[in-house]
Amino acid sequence: MKKFLVLSVLAIMLFSSFFAFAANKTSNFVVGINYFGNAGILITLANNSKYVIEYFDGSAIMVDNNFTVDKIVTDIENLIATGVDGLVVWTPTPTLYPIISQMCLKAKVPFVLSDKVPEQQALRDQLRQNPYFVGGVAPKNEEYGIEVANYALSQGWKTCIVNTSMPGDPTDQPRFDAFRKAYEAGGGKIIDIVRSTGISGGVAEMENSLVAHPSPDFIYGVGSGYGVGAVQALEKFNYNTKVVTSGLEEQVLDYLAEGKIAMANGDYWVSGTYAAIMLQNYLEGFPLKDENGQAPIYDQVGFFNVESQQVDLFKKCFVYQPIYSKSEILQMSGKNNKDFDFKAFLKVIENYTLEDRVAQKLKEGIVTEEEVTNAGININK
């Protein structure tokens, strides 16, 4: 009898341990994240997803695609094979969306798109037919270009060289198209369009353009890598040419503080954060659905300008730590917060401003009131 009781207790303990493990497994998800290559902006985007996953006590497997489009597919296949619970996907090529979707459908692995989403409605509809498609989130790319155009026109800059990626990039092409329309409508003239793969920021291509088209008023680097490339190319020339860019990677911020970049705007790749939040809610059984009950594809994440006197404060609030605190992130979960749904998610995105984040970091004691005042940021507006 005594032996039976001991065995019964052991059995209960084993079953309790098993169910405890199972319960933990439902929240401690393993998520695969691909990043295109070893570049600051791409790693920042991936890290913005990683901290969300880890805040929920999950773990992230990050893979480097080595700037090779074909390797994206192979790496995602390998991540699926390892048994990940979900994927945060970045791809610069729209033709890969159906391929990735089919892979995830076959393996029954949920996936979310980060930073780049398809523009074509047919592709969006196709993705939404996959029950494992979580959604996607990306910046308000056209507005970036319009902001740069308006800034250049306000400075009286009439001639421009554009340094950008190859045609069709889901991020850069909309920015460039909107910039061109606004800038030319205001009387500006684009004297050359320099295109490259972006791995080197188009430095060599920019140097050739600057020989053929001396002393333009400014260069628009459509994306931070191209802004950095423009600055580096100008080092060989004694021109009074200004550089503006979209993207706030650390080298851009340093150039901004040094006066080598006149103006920069961006959101610090917060789409990586939001994409991981979407995936986490899906994995927890609280998928975010748009007003039509579909997987959301949201491409209106806002941005802000950063001025030279704000660089140090910006680094303390964004570069040296996650954009959102752990307590904030944990409330962006339908499991933890019964009021968190797609409308609440949109409100979080709409409230994402430089002033909002600085105010929060001030509240957390990360920055001081003196630092905020010296940076010229009004957190009361």
Phi, psi and omega in degrees: 000315179298319178297321180297318180297318179298315179297322180296317179296317179298319179297317179297320179296319179295315179296321178297318178297319180297313182291328175296318178297316181298319180296318178295323183297329181290339180250335181267072186281150173256123186238132175270138180228126174259145170227144195292330182182174184280071177232146186308313185293322183289322177290322177299316178302313180295318179295329177293332172282320185299317184292329176296312180302315182289329176298330177269018179064024173267184177226150183244139171248114183255133181236141181264122180278359177054038177056034181236117184299315181299329182290338177302313181296314180299316182294321178292321174302315181293321177297317177299319182296331179285348178091028178298152179278338181193170183226138167254116192248134171236127174215136180273359187241111182302332181295343180279342183303310180297325180294312180296319180300316180295320178300315182289325177297313181298320183271353182060046180246121178294145178218149178231146179265133184241124172080325178233129178228156181293140175278325186291130180298325181298320178292321178297316179298320180296316179298320184289346174286346180271117182295347180263004175277116185278325183139195180201156180216138185207165181288166175276076194298320182300322183293329176303310183296320180295319179299316179296316180300314181295322178296314181297318179294323180293336178274354182079020181277119188256341182234143188214143165249135178258128176250113189211184183274182178290156184303143173096357179300131185296338178265306188287323183297313177298323178296313182295315181301315181291320177300311183300315181299314183289320184291315180290327177295332179270005177100003178281159181232125174271115185267346175196148175239113183260124182238141177204175180287343174092353182299322179256008182074013178068029184300308182298318179295322178294321179299318177298319180293321181289335173290316183284334184227078186294144168053053170293158179298320180202165174241132174259109173275108185279084190116143189298324178300324179283332173293316177298317179300323179294317178299315182293323178293322182293343181298339180272357187234148177262060181254155174263040184274134179268161177233134171233154182207164174246116183134135189241043177293165190298323179293324175297316179298319178296315178297324178296314179296327181276354181084008180279340172240132186277329184201141178217142174228159181170180179238006183060040172054041180291346177301329176298321177296309184294323179297317180294326176296317178300315181294317180301316180296321177297313183295330180279355180092017179233061185298141176278130181236142179283186184297343178262008181075021182251167174298126186287138168239104188246119183236041182233029177294127185283178183213177178211158175273146174238127180262164187303321182286353182260357189299311183299316179295319180300317180298319181294327184272333188237317189279318188273358179199167180300153182296318179247147177286164180300318181296323178293314182297318183296338176277352177267050185216126177297335178288320182270336187224104185297343181268359182272111177224193183296323178296318178294323177298315178297324179295321177301313181295316181296331180275359183283100178224165176300317181297318181297314182291321178296319178299320180292319179292328174295317178298324181279354180082014180285323178233165181253163177298324179297318179296320180295315180296316181296332179279352179074028181259124179263101183276000179266355182273000000 
